[in-house]
Amino acid sequence: MWNDSVIEAVRVFRGKELDLSHAGLGSYCLESHEQRRVAIESLLGHIKYFRPYQRQEAVAKIVDVAGARLPDNLMLRSEQVLALRNAGMQIGAHTCSHPILEKISDDEALSEISNGKVGLESLLGEPVTHFAYPNGKPDVDYSAKHVAMVRQAGFVAAFSTAPGVAMQTGDVHQLPRFTPWDRTRSRYGMRLLANMRRSAPQVVASTVA
């Protein structure tokens, strides 16, 4: 995936400054692990809202400037996905190439959603019933038309990245999701408690088919 390529390029860069200003992506001091983490987060946050072809071009420039030789195993291989399933994990779909659905055409979005499901089902030999919206912010990364596409594709449920707690009255195709990215147990615990106290999670207005 494009984001893994960016992470690996920054990780293996041996210089102290990664200058991507000619590509409109800024310049980053990389003298410490923390600076590399900040650079990665900044680049990913900027690039993910590009259209797919623009994103590919930007990633190619980063890899080229970094002088990175990327391995061919940055993502899970098919046999590893099967191993996860065989170990008891449930596999859900997440599109084919992780585009921001609001940034592509309706035809492209439907193809990404549907073909991602078909591809996984072909690999696993079983129905894939759950979906996660790429990046997952309601009304920013996906809208009501994409919720309808997910239903049309046959998914039983889908997840956003809106914080909050799922309720019985909620839309099962826009379930909220708590992301555990905190770096300490105390911060994780405090944020989990705050998440549980939230009001109804944000969703896009949609009509259940």
Secondary structure by P-SEA (a helix, b strand, c coil): caaaaaaaaaaaccccccccccccccccccccaaaaaaaaaaaaaaaccccaaaaaaaaaaaaaaacccccccccccaaaaaaaaaabbbbbbccccccccccccaaaaaaaaaaaaaaaaaaacccccbbbcccccccccccaaaaaaaaaaccccccccccccccccccccbbbbbbcccccaaaaaaaaaaaaacccccccccccc
